[in-house]
């Protein structure tokens, strides 16, 4: 019997972390920023920081 192939755990963790950062920067951050009244330039700066962090993993 052959065993099912599974992803390398560090690769899966990196994928999930990157997806989490992308979700936060595209959906969660703008919603929170609108709710608390944060300026658009600060929101864009935070989004850029999150996307750079996602690219590191």
C-alpha positions as CSV (number, residue, x, y, z in Angstrom):
1,X,0.0,0.0,0.0
2,X,1.2,3.4,-0.8
3,X,0.9,6.3,1.6
4,X,-0.7,9.5,0.5
5,X,1.7,12.3,-0.2
6,X,1.6,15.3,2.1
7,X,3.1,18.7,1.9
8,X,6.2,19.6,3.7
9,X,5.1,21.1,7.0
10,X,7.3,24.2,6.8
11,X,6.0,24.9,3.3
12,X,2.4,24.6,4.5
13,X,3.0,26.9,7.4
14,X,4.5,29.5,5.1
15,X,1.6,29.2,2.8
16,X,-0.9,29.7,5.6
17,X,1.0,32.6,7.1
18,X,1.3,34.3,3.7
19,X,-2.4,33.8,3.0
20,X,-3.3,35.1,6.5
21,X,-1.3,38.3,5.8
22,X,-2.9,38.7,2.4
23,X,-6.4,38.3,3.9
24,X,-5.6,40.7,6.7
25,X,-4.2,43.4,4.3
26,X,-7.0,43.1,1.7
27,X,-10.1,42.5,3.8
28,X,-9.6,42.9,7.6
29,X,-7.4,46.0,7.7
30,X,-9.6,48.2,5.5
31,X,-12.7,47.2,7.5
32,X,-11.1,47.9,10.8
33,X,-9.6,51.2,9.5
34,X,-13.0,52.4,8.3
35,X,-14.6,51.4,11.6
36,X,-12.1,53.4,13.7
37,X,-11.8,56.3,11.2
38,X,-8.1,55.8,10.2
39,X,-6.9,57.8,7.3
40,X,-6.5,56.2,3.9
41,X,-2.8,57.0,3.6
42,X,-2.1,55.2,6.9
43,X,-4.3,52.3,5.8
44,X,-2.3,52.0,2.6
45,X,1.0,52.1,4.5
46,X,-0.1,49.3,6.8
47,X,-1.4,47.3,3.8
48,X,2.0,47.6,2.2
49,X,3.8,46.6,5.3
50,X,1.6,43.5,5.7
51,X,2.1,42.5,2.0
52,X,5.9,42.9,2.4
53,X,5.7,40.7,5.5
54,X,3.8,38.1,3.5
55,X,6.4,38.0,0.8
56,X,9.2,37.2,3.3
57,X,7.6,33.9,4.1
